[in-house]
């Protein structure tokens, strides 16, 4: 008998993606929006695994509504980009719980090569093993973390990265840059930078708003970012080379182990842009 998984909010892009993944693994997949004809309790009762795939701002409410209906022989998981709050909420259920954070959007063709952060909560390895095995077989790269550590790292990986991308967009807008003209001056490496700006701005602002506002560690990251920008400004204003050279070399030392890999990977991206 196949494992039964119910995906809540699965009418959205990420839910559809994971529905395909589990269907491909032979699981019996049921998808339900936050409202539906079938009673929620009845929908939940027939599942072996319940996956919550809803926007960040409603995740805790959905988990609170779902958790009391679940049994100890089921598994509860979520796909939220924050983990401390959702994992704490899921841990109050009788069902063992595990948090998942896909580090990609629903437009990917498959999970092959994609990173998923896994934050085990009350579920044991034996209880979540079938779920993890599906993700591994689909080619996902799994990173295990605690919920708290996940959120701290995401304040940098998502909070800092997305904020700097938005700052670049806003700076160019304030300077009244002609984007077509700017692009005509760029080499492939700069097109990649601008491409990341355009890619972010083509998506839902609500998603990024909640990523930045809901993570309690983002303000400290942005404060450090502001201080770093001010130090850079001061080093550029310094008439001598010392301040800028010191700033550059300190960061070069910090990135020394990663720099060769970064060069190889970005060279590969550049070739993709210039080679037919």
Secondary structure, DSSP 8 states (H G I E B T S, - for coil): ---EEEEETTTSHHHHHHHHHHHHTT-EEEEE-SS-SS-HHHHHHT-SEEEE---HHHHHHHHHHHHTT--TTSEEEE--S--HHHHHHHTTSSSEEEEEEESS-TT-S-STT-EEEEEE-S--HHHHHHHHHHHHHTT-EEEE--HHHHHHHHIIIIIIHHHHHHHHHHHHHHTT--HHHHHHH--HHHHHHHHHHHHHHTS-HHHHHHHHHH-TTHHHHHHHHHHHHHHHHHHHHSSSSHHHHHHHHHHHHHTHHHHHHHHHHHHHHHHHHH--
